[in-house]
Amino acid sequence: MSGGARRAQAASTAAHLRSLRFSHPAQVVVAGFSAAVVVGTLLLLLPTARRGEGGASVVEALFTATSAICVTGLVVVDTPTYWSGFGQALILLLSQVGGFGIMALATLLGLLVSRRLGLRDRLNAAAEAKSLGVGLADVRTVLLGVARTCLVFEGVGAVLLALRFWVGYDEHPARAAWLGLFHAVSAFNNAGFALFSDSLMGFATDPWICAVVGTLVIAGSLGFPVLFELRRDWRTPRRWALHTKIVVTMSAVLLGLASLMHLALEWSNPRTLGPLGVPAKALAAVFQGVMPRSGGFNTVDIAGLNEETLLGTDVLMFIGGGSAGTAGGIKVTTFAVLLFVILTEVRGDQSVTAFGRRIPRSVQRQALSVALLAVAVVVGATATLLQLTEFTLDEVLFEVISAASTTGLSTGITDDVGTPGQLLLAALMFLGRLGPITLASALALRSRPKLYDLPEERPIIG
């Protein structure tokens, strides 16, 4: 072969390889999370990751790794008794990686190693940071700020929890430190993993534990853009961006409604709040009102909740928390935009507005697309799981929404749905973690002006 032919073949090969590269930042996110799930599964398969002899099964390792990376908290085995210290540390690490984001972690590592970022990496990171409301030049600052935010919240939470476990429950200092660190990271990342077989039911009347864990869950679920703005302008709400106003307002409203719902519907339930005193009832109701935001911990028996409470919790889990944070669901901004659209139609206004700002039609369409596709996923998965198991609709719907919203609350059926059911739940966790952000970014990036419009004609609605 001549030198010219070899050069032409090399150029053709290089062009083919370039064509195989990821053409959209969302593909990088999906590939990164997929790789993390694979690595986590392989590590959890190691015999040292499990207590006793032998290693975990492939389904157990895959489900746990997916649940950790997707910061869900659903489990098919008991975390404190099944996994060794090494296995628990892996779960903690995977939860941290999942909560922070594969791309954010990779970009930060690149900054630390090379102290510079290539254009391609900056563009990929910018897609992830777009929801943070910053420009391309601010990506480094934002990513480092996210890392500092995580460390501050998790560090303070770990110290407070460790002190309580040490002083209040006579845990050995080393054990108390581990419990504090694990639950602080799990709470801030909305992962829902606990080192107690009954989650946090043993601390239902402990305001210290409940307050710290609940605060960390709320902080993680608000989203980093909101945390940044609250830190900068917490004294002047009128200067907040529309996103921050919506997230803070809707989060407060949903938290209040959820707490009142638990208090009213479970007040005399002997399986949940019934045996508790009045202050403990209020504490448990508020704590459980926080958890559907994607926290996943529980201080009462979820299987003992009334059907009405389960249905209300379904709705809250489906909504989830704030964008660009560690919470799941369709996000409170999506729900709020749809609510504002309905209010606009009821009032007969021409433009959808909120807090003195007009919401673009493109955002309305994105919110509608995300919500309706999420409904389709939940309905399809629920119907499938009903065919695969003998559980009731209440139990199956709760489990499906919990997985799809990456919440992690369960009525206790996760390890009894069988291998096909567990694989379906794992797929839902993965889709629920990546679906809303990748879909929203894809819709936003595909938006382009049209040079013409088709004739308008109105179908009959209602």
C-alpha positions, 0 to 999 in steps of 0.5 A, spaced: 500 500 500 502 506 498 503 512 503 498 516 500 493 510 501 495 509 508 494 516 510 487 516 506 485 509 510 488 512 517 484 519 516 478 514 514 479 510 520 480 517 525 473 520 522 469 513 523 472 513 530 470 521 531 463 519 529 462 514 534 464 519 540 458 522 544 454 527 540 450 530 545 452 531 553 446 527 555 450 521 552 456 523 556 451 523 563 448 516 561 455 513 559 458 515 565 452 513 570 452 506 566 460 505 567 459 507 575 453 502 575 458 496 572 464 498 576 459 498 582 456 491 581 463 488 580 466 491 586 460 488 590 460 482 587 467 481 591 467 476 597 470 481 601 463 486 600 459 481 603 459 478 610 460 471 611 462 466 606 461 467 598 459 473 595 453 476 593 449 474 587 449 478 580 442 481 581 443 483 588 450 486 587 447 490 580 440 492 584 444 495 590 449 498 585 444 501 581 440 504 587 446 507 590 449 510 584 441 513 583 441 515 590 435 511 591 435 507 597 431 501 595 434 494 597 433 487 596 438 485 602 439 488 609 444 493 608 447 493 615 447 485 616 448 483 609 454 487 607 461 488 610 464 494 612 467 494 605 461 493 602 458 499 606 463 503 604 462 502 597 455 503 597 457 510 601 462 511 595 457 510 590 452 514 593 456 520 593 458 519 586 451 518 584 449 524 588 455 529 586 454 527 578 459 523 574 461 529 570 462 533 575 466 529 579 470 527 572 471 535 571 473 536 578 478 530 578 481 533 571 482 540 574 486 537 580 490 533 576 492 538 570 489 544 572 486 546 566 480 544 562 479 542 554 474 545 550 470 539 549 470 537 557 468 544 558 462 544 553 460 537 556 460 540 563 457 546 561 451 542 559 450 539 566 451 546 569 446 549 565 441 548 570 445 552 575 444 558 571 451 560 569 455 561 563 461 557 560 466 561 563 464 560 570 464 552 570 470 551 574 467 556 579 461 552 580 463 545 580 468 547 585 463 550 589 458 544 588 464 540 591 465 545 597 457 545 598 457 537 599 463 537 604 460 543 608 453 540 609 456 533 609 461 534 614 457 538 619 452 533 619 456 527 620 459 531 626 452 532 629 450 525 628 456 522 630 456 526 637 449 524 638 450 517 637 456 517 641 453 521 647 446 519 647 447 512 645 453 510 648 456 508 641 464 507 641 467 513 638 469 510 632 463 506 630 459 513 632 463 517 627 462 511 622 454 512 623 455 519 623 458 520 616 454 514 613 448 517 614 450 524 613 452 523 606 446 518 605 441 524 607 444 530 603 445 525 597 438 523 598 440 516 598 436 513 603 441 508 605 441 506 613 446 502 617 440 500 621 435 494 619 429 498 620 431 505 617 431 510 623 425 507 626 429 507 632 430 514 633 422 516 631 422 520 638 429 523 637 429 530 635 436 531 634 437 525 629 431 527 625 432 534 625 439 533 622 437 528 617 431 532 615 435 538 614 440 534 610 435 531 606 432 538 604 438 541 603 440 536 598 433 536 595 433 544 594 438 543 588 445 547 588 443 553 584 438 555 590 443 553 595 448 558 592 443 564 591 440 563 598 447 563 601 448 569 597 442 573 598 438 570 603 436 576 606 433 579 600 428 574 597 426 580 592 432 579 588 432 571 588 431 568 581 424 565 579 427 558 579 429 560 587 422 563 588 419 557 585 423 552 589 423 555 595 415 556 595 413 550 593 418 546 597 415 549 603 408 548 601 409 541 599 412 540 606 407 543 610 401 539 606 405 533 607 406 533 614 399 535 615 397 529 611 401 524 615 398 528 622 391 528 620 391 521 617 395 517 621 394 520 628 390 514 631 393 509 626 396 503 631 401 501 626 404 508 625 403 515 629 398 512 634 402 509 640 406 516 640 405 522 644 403 528 641 410 531 640 413 525 638 407 525 633 408 532 630 416 530 629 414 523 626 409 527 621 414 532 619 420 527 618 415 523 614 413 529 610 420 531 608 422 524 606 418 523 599 422 529 597 427 523 595 430 522 602 428 515 603 428 514 610 423 512 615 421 513 622 414 509 622 412 503 618 411 504 611 407 498 610 402 500 616 400 507 613 393 508 611 391 507 603 390 514 603 397 516 606 400 511 601 396 515 595 398 522 598 405 520 598 405 517 591 403 524 589 409 527 593 414 522 591 412 523 583 413 531 584 420 530 588 425 536 589 428 541 586 432 541 579 440 540 579 440 537 586 440 530 589 432 529 589 428 525 584 421 526 581 419 530 575 421 536 580 417 541 583 419 546 578 416 542 573 409 541 577 409 549 579 409 550 571 404 546 570 400 549 576 401 556 573 399 554 566 392 551 569 391 557 573 392 562 567 387 558 563 382 558 569 383 566 569 383 567 562 390 570 561 394 570 555 401 569 558 403 564 564 406 568 569 409 567 576 412 572 581 412 577 576 415 574 571 413 571 564 414 563 563 416 562 556 412 557 552 418 552 550 418 551 558 411 550 558 412 544 553 418 541 556 414 541 563 408 538 560 413 533 556 417 531 562 410 530 566 406 526 561 412 521 559 413 520 567 406 518 567 407 513 562 413 510 565 409 509 571 403 506 568 407 502 564 411 499 569 405 498 574 401 494 569 408 490 568 409 489 575 402 487 577 403 481 572 409 479 575 407 479 582 401 478 586 401 484 590 396 489 591 395 495 586 397 500 592 403 496 594 406 496 587 404 503 585 408 505 591 414 501 589 414 503 582 413 511 584 419 510 589 423 507 584 422 512 578 422 518 583 429 515 586 426 516 593 427 509 596 421 508 601 418 501 600 412 497 603 417 492 604 416 488 598 422 489 594 426 483 596 419 479 594 418 481 587 422 476 584 428 477 579 424 480 573 421 485 578 427 487 581 430 488 574 424 492 572 425 496 579 433 497 577 431 500 570 426 505 573 431 507 578 436 508 572 431 512 568 428 516 574 435 518 575 437 520 568 431 521 565 428 528 567 435 531 566 437 528 560 430 529 557 429 536 559 436 538 556 435 534 550 428 538 549 432 545 550 438 544 545 433 541 540 429 548 540 430 551 533 426 557 530 422 555 524 421 559 518 414 558 517 407 556 521 402 551 518 395 553 518 391 554 525 385 549 527 382 548 534 380 541 536 375 540 541 378 540 548 374 536 554 
